[in-house]
Amino acid sequence: MYLDKNTIIRWLRTDDPTRLQQLWAEADKIRQTMVGPTVYLRGLVEFSNCCVRHCAYCGLRAERRNLSRYRMTKDEIVNTAFQAEELGYGTVVLQSGQDTSVEEDRWLEQVIRRIKEKTSLAVTLSVGEREPAILEDWREAGADRYLLRFETSDERLYRRIHPPGNEMKYSRLELLQHLRALGYEVGSGSMIGIPGQNYASLADDILLFRELDLDMIGVGPFIAHPETPLAAASSADAGAAQDQVPASELMCYKTIALSRLVCPEANIPSTTALATINRDEGREYGLERGANVVMPNVTPPRYRLHYEIYPNKACLTEDPAACNQCIRHRIHQIGRVVGTDKGFSPRYRKRQRQPVGR
Ligand code: SAH
């Protein structure tokens, strides 16, 4: 089904339960046909909350003086990766703030090499904007995937929520092209309900997923962090603009479902942010409305508390083994199976078979 912008906007605006049932059913059918019943688990290691950037929505922003900053040691990260492998996850996702120190002395490169040498895990990086030369080094060290959300396709809104300071000379969209050219499996996505985001701009985000031909798509609700500038904006905007996209659970499901329709062969996680706004059933609904990936947290709990991109994150205190049990149970309850391999997306596997330039 080819979706144009107006159709996407109509879906985003509908609250009619009968019509929405059709959208969920269509997304679930396409998910089943294109990526099957398997749910892939990715062990998320939030290895550093140090950050040089000023993103107006994020609790890790450099200005937050009262956040206790940490960077796990290389050994701690590699040991956490071992634990992820023992728990049966095929992938570790190494995520951090924009911690530029990890570029020094080939710090992160060594971590990647050690994980690749000592485990059979796929390694995904989610460490923000980096120089293409460094992205290349990390790829050569064995990194398989890279997640870099473009956050919003609306340039004015993007500039508003990314105040200048330590920004790269490349835009996120340009970096996504570099990542693709380097052979990474490439993921991006956006936040839903950013103050100032309207329906046309969320529809543009979804169209951009298709245009970028993404291998992975991560979307989640904007959750206001009280100690960020965007929290003030979100209460000021609340209800003010008629065209404001709500940061609601329903809007997330619609976006996940529409993402599945525009990128049928992509891997799409049911995200922690979604589980945060509906702890009981958020993950399950996401999986039943287009998603096929979950990212259980394997960060040692003593660090996890400080990786506070937004407050009251789901699964903040459970240890990795408890998260594993809980997530597997939830997946089985909805009649799905847990993947045991690395879980590359069908889109990426096809791309790998295609000659370069096609
Ligand atoms: N430093 C990395 C990783 C950031 S955390 C990077 O910049 O890519 C991963 C994602 O969390 C971000 O891309 C953003 O989309 C999301 N995020 C950050 N703050 C958020 C908030 N307040 N509410 C919801 N999602 C948020």
Boltz pocket constraint, residues with backbone or C-beta under 6 A from the ligand:
constraints:
  - pocket:
      binder: B
      contacts: [[A, 57], [A, 58], [A, 59], [A, 95], [A, 96], [A, 97], [A, 98], [A, 126], [A, 127], [A, 128], [A, 129], [A, 147], [A, 148], [A, 149], [A, 151], [A, 190], [A, 191], [A, 220], [A, 221], [A, 222], [A, 223], [A, 224], [A, 225], [A, 273], [A, 309], [A, 310]]
      max_distance: 6.0
